[in-house]
Amino acid sequence: MARNYRPLSRSGEIDIVAWQGNTLLFVEVKTRSSDEFGTPDRAVDAEKRQRIFRGARDYARHSGVPLEQSRFDVVTVTLGPKRRIEWLRDAFGKFDVTATL
């Protein structure tokens, strides 16, 4: 659907927007050269999640899709000698949209 989506307000960015069945996916991709300073998903902190939620809210509103019909995933890529890609589905868990925006 979209890649590197940024709303006009610049209130957030979504790396990948895609459909999986009837679920609209908002995917954050994090890459690190190694796990030396922690896994890539640790970089998706509360502030980053809020920016992603704001961008997702904007995208969903303009697409006419209820935000409750969406899911937030994180794809982690670790480079180096132990290359690894992980897809963390529903990485943010269930959320209260009004509390996070």
Secondary structure, 3 states (H helix, E strand, C coil): CEEEECCCCCCCCEEEEEEECCEEEEEEEEEECCCCCCCHHHHCCHHHHHHHHHHHHHHHHHHCCCHHHEEEEEEEEECCCCCEEEEECCCCCCCCHHHHC
